[in-house]
Amino acid sequence: MPATAALVQPSNHPDISVRAAQDTNNIETALNEAAAAGPGAVVELAEGTFYVSRPIAVRDFDGSFKGQGAGVTTVRTVGDEPFALQSP
């Protein structure tokens, strides 16, 4: 059975820039924890809308990144940066 990172919940902060920073950091942290857990780890986004303010960088992630389904989990960008998962 693969290791599973904690289910990531969307921020509910009323300020969109703060919310985007929190969501971005929470997703990146979960991906890094999953990478540390080893191959097959799963990072799952909960139902809701996540706002991302910058590309997310993670090393050695060899697992799954998923939401709850189309129209149920949404990732939106804030600012000019596209949503991107990068492996530095």
KOLVEX-267894 format. One record per residue (C-alpha): residue in three letters; x, y, z. Coordinates in steps of 0.25 Angstrom, whole numbers, plus 5000, padded with zeros to 4 digits. Example, Ala and Ser with C-alpha at 12.3 -4.5 7.8 and 13.67 -1.06 7.14 Angstrom:
ALA504949825031
SER505549965029
END
This chain:
MET500050005000
PRO500650144996
ALA500950245007
THR499950355007
ALA500250505010
ALA499150575018
LEU497950625010
VAL498150775007
GLN497050865010
PRO496850995003
SER497051125011
ASN495851205015
HIS496551335017
PRO495651455012
ASP496851525005
ILE497151454992
SER498651484992
VAL498851425006
ARG497951315002
ALA498851284990
ALA500151284998
GLN499551195008
ASP498951094998
THR500251094990
ASN501151075002
ASN500150965007
ILE500250884994
GLU501750904993
THR501950855007
ALA501050725004
LEU501750694991
ASN503150704999
GLU502650615010
ALA502150515000
ALA503450514993
ALA504150485006
ALA503150375009
GLY503650304996
PRO503150244983
GLY501650234982
ALA501250344991
VAL499950414988
VAL499650564990
GLU498150584990
LEU497450724989
ALA496150734996
GLU494850784990
GLY494850934988
THR495651044980
PHE497151054982
TYR497951184978
VAL499351174974
SER500251294974
ARG501551234968
PRO502151114962
ILE502250994972
ALA503650934973
VAL503850794978
ARG504950694977
ASP504850544976
PHE503350534976
ASP503050394970
GLY501550384973
SER500150434970
PHE499550574971
LYS498050574970
GLY496750644974
GLN495350604976
GLY494950614962
ALA494650714951
GLY493850824956
VAL493950784970
THR495450824972
THR495950944965
VAL497351004964
ARG497351154960
THR498551244958
VAL498751374964
GLY499651474956
ASP500351454944
GLU501051314947
PRO500451194941
PHE500151074950
ALA501350984949
LEU501950874957
GLN503450884955
SER504550784958
PRO505850874961
END
